[in-house]
Amino acid sequence: MFFRRYERSSTIVTTNRPIEDWGKMLGDATAAGALLVRFLHHAVVISITGPSYRLHERKRKGPEIP
């Protein structure tokens, strides 16, 4: 459980959704807020922006041949 790891171990979470959307995603803004407060307490948030690498590769390879 998360509480056993608190301040003892690292956790990495990746998502393509901004933090602002978590309330809507989880269906409960209050619960999402409580979760995020605890989760982000000692967090380092790294935002990566730019074009999608997958789309870049798709364009580079060209159209698929059936």
BASE-904217 format. One record per residue (C-alpha): residue number from 1; residue in three letters; z, x, y. Coordinates in steps of 0.25 Angstrom, whole numbers. Layout:
N
+-----+---------+-------+-------+-------+
! num ! residuo !     z !     x !     y !
+-----+---------+-------+-------+-------+
! NUM !     ALA !     Z !     X !     Y !
...
+-----+---------+-------+-------+-------+
//
This chain:
66
+-----+---------+-------+-------+-------+
! num ! residuo !     z !     x !     y !
+-----+---------+-------+-------+-------+
!   1 !     MET !     0 !     0 !     0 !
!   2 !     PHE !    -3 !     4 !    14 !
!   3 !     PHE !    12 !     4 !    18 !
!   4 !     ARG !    15 !    15 !     8 !
!   5 !     ARG !     5 !    24 !    14 !
!   6 !     TYR !    10 !    22 !    28 !
!   7 !     GLU !    12 !    35 !    35 !
!   8 !     ARG !    10 !    42 !    22 !
!   9 !     SER !    -4 !    43 !    19 !
!  10 !     SER !   -18 !    41 !    25 !
!  11 !     THR !   -27 !    29 !    24 !
!  12 !     ILE !   -42 !    28 !    28 !
!  13 !     VAL !   -48 !    15 !    31 !
!  14 !     THR !   -63 !    14 !    35 !
!  15 !     THR !   -69 !     2 !    40 !
!  16 !     ASN !   -82 !    -2 !    48 !
!  17 !     ARG !   -74 !   -13 !    55 !
!  18 !     PRO !   -66 !   -11 !    69 !
!  19 !     ILE !   -51 !   -13 !    69 !
!  20 !     GLU !   -53 !   -25 !    78 !
!  21 !     ASP !   -60 !   -32 !    67 !
!  22 !     TRP !   -49 !   -31 !    57 !
!  23 !     GLY !   -42 !   -44 !    61 !
!  24 !     LYS !   -54 !   -52 !    58 !
!  25 !     MET !   -58 !   -44 !    45 !
!  26 !     LEU !   -44 !   -46 !    40 !
!  27 !     GLY !   -43 !   -61 !    45 !
!  28 !     ASP !   -30 !   -59 !    51 !
!  29 !     ALA !   -29 !   -51 !    65 !
!  30 !     THR !   -14 !   -51 !    64 !
!  31 !     ALA !   -14 !   -44 !    50 !
!  32 !     ALA !   -25 !   -35 !    54 !
!  33 !     GLY !   -17 !   -31 !    67 !
!  34 !     ALA !    -5 !   -28 !    59 !
!  35 !     LEU !   -13 !   -20 !    48 !
!  36 !     LEU !   -20 !   -12 !    59 !
!  37 !     VAL !    -7 !    -8 !    66 !
!  38 !     ARG !    -1 !    -3 !    54 !
!  39 !     PHE !   -14 !     4 !    49 !
!  40 !     LEU !   -18 !    10 !    62 !
!  41 !     HIS !    -4 !    15 !    65 !
!  42 !     HIS !    -7 !    30 !    62 !
!  43 !     ALA !   -22 !    28 !    60 !
!  44 !     VAL !   -33 !    36 !    66 !
!  45 !     VAL !   -45 !    27 !    68 !
!  46 !     ILE !   -59 !    34 !    67 !
!  47 !     SER !   -70 !    25 !    72 !
!  48 !     ILE !   -84 !    30 !    68 !
!  49 !     THR !   -96 !    24 !    76 !
!  50 !     GLY !  -111 !    26 !    75 !
!  51 !     PRO !  -122 !    21 !    66 !
!  52 !     SER !  -120 !    18 !    52 !
!  53 !     TYR !  -123 !    30 !    42 !
!  54 !     ARG !  -128 !    20 !    32 !
!  55 !     LEU !  -138 !    14 !    41 !
!  56 !     HIS !  -143 !    27 !    46 !
!  57 !     GLU !  -145 !    31 !    31 !
!  58 !     ARG !  -153 !    18 !    28 !
!  59 !     LYS !  -162 !    20 !    40 !
!  60 !     ARG !  -164 !    35 !    36 !
!  61 !     LYS !  -169 !    31 !    22 !
!  62 !     GLY !  -178 !    20 !    27 !
!  63 !     PRO !  -181 !     6 !    20 !
!  64 !     GLU !  -178 !     4 !     6 !
!  65 !     ILE !  -189 !     3 !    -4 !
!  66 !     PRO !  -187 !    -9 !   -14 !
+-----+---------+-------+-------+-------+
//
